[in-house]
Amino acid sequence: MNPIHILLVEDNEGDIVLTTEALEEGKVSNSLSVVKDGWEAIQYLEQNEGYEDVEEPDLVLLDINLPKVNGHEVLKHIKTSDVLKHIPVIMLTTSSDEVDINKSYQNHSNCYITKPVDVNKFLEVVSTIEEFWISVVQLPSKVK
């Protein structure tokens, strides 16, 4: 299995550390890039403003509550772009609000996961994401 590239869009430093640790402990080889706000995520994905040479991610883990541009807007940008819409997006957020859940799926999120407050459960959730989305699911080829 080829290593996959994950883009984590998250502004909470604690969640970044936990997600990174969980992915490092996983059984699958992957690389992780992190951006901390929605505007930076769009620049990264569009390979603009200092991101000209970055690798397109195979999977995006996207928080909703982000500075500058929220996760719903980033998701909508990804899923309405002919170049980016093939990239699976997992909403990984603290919100369990029905409005956020419905809006995410209306904007074509591939999955919606509410982050557990408990650290061990959070690590378990990230491991489950990795196991399913990296080991089980066949991800699309990168568009050139």
N, C-alpha and C positions, 0 to 999 in steps of 0.2 A: 504494500500500500504506500502510495506517495504521501509525503508530508503535506498537510494543508495549511493555508495561511488564514488566520482568523483576525478580523478587525474588531476590537473591543471599543465601543463608544460609551465611555463611563466617566463621570466627573468625581465620583466618590473614591478617594484614595484607598480606603479600607477594602472596598469591593474590588478595586483593581488588583490589590495584593492577593486577596483570597482567590479571585478568578485565575490569576497567574499561577499561584501555588497549585490549585486543583488541576489545571491543565498540565503543569510540569510533572505532577504525580501520575498522570494518565499513562495509558499503555501505548498511545499513538503519538508518533512524532508530528509535531506541528510548530508553526511559528506564529507569534502573536505580535500585533501592532496595537498600540493604544492611542486613542485621541480623546480629549477631555471635554469637548463641547460639540454641538451640532454643526456649527459653521466649519470647524476643523474637519469633521467627518466628511462633509460635502467636498471640501477642498482636497482631502485625501483621495476620496473615491473618484473625483474628476481629474486627479493628478495635476492640480494647480498649486500655485503659491508655495513653493518649497517641497512639494510632493511629486514633482515631475517623474522621478525615477522609482517610485514605490511599486510594489507588486500588488496587483488586484487581489483582493481577498476572495477566498473560496466561501467564506461564511462571515456574517456580521452579527455580533452580539450587541444589541442596541438598547440603551436605557431611554426612558421617556423624558424624565425630568432633567434636562440638560440646559446649560447656559447658552445664550446667543440664539440658537435654533433648537427647538425641542425635538424629541425623538419621533413624534408623529410627522413633523415636517421633513425630517431626514428620510424616514421610511417612504413617504410620498415621493420625495425626490428620486430615491433609488428605483421604486417600482414604476415610475412614469418615464424613466430613462431607457431608451432602446439599448444603450450600452451596458447599463447596470442591472436591469430588472431580473436577469437570470440568477443573480446572487441571492442565496437564501438569507433571510433576515429573521433572527430570533429576538423578540422583544424580551429583555431580561430586566425587570423593573420592580420597584417596591409597590407600585400601584396595583390594587386589586379592584379598582373602580370599573364597573361595567361599561361606562362610557369609554374609558381607555382601551379596554379589551375589544369592544365592538369596533371602535375607530381603527385599531391596529389591524384587525382582520379585514375591515372594509378597504384599508389601504394595502392589502395583500401581504401582510406579515405571514411568514411561514409557520410561526409558532409564538405563543405568548406564555411566558413563565413569570410568576410572581416570586421575587427573591424571598427566601425564608429569612427571618430575623436571626435564628440560631445559626452560629458559625458552622457547626458540623453538618447541619442540614443544607446550608448554602454550598459547602464543599461537595456534598453528595449530589446536589442539583447540577452543579457544573460538571461533575464526573458523568452524570447521566446524559447531559447534553453532548459531551464529548463522545461517549460510547455510542449513542444513537446517531448523531449527525456526522460523525467521522468514521465510525466502524460499520454501521448498518446501512445508512442512506448512500445512494449513489449521487454524488454531487455533479452538477453540470460542468462541462468543459468551459474554460475561460474563452470569452469572445475576443477575437483579435480584430 
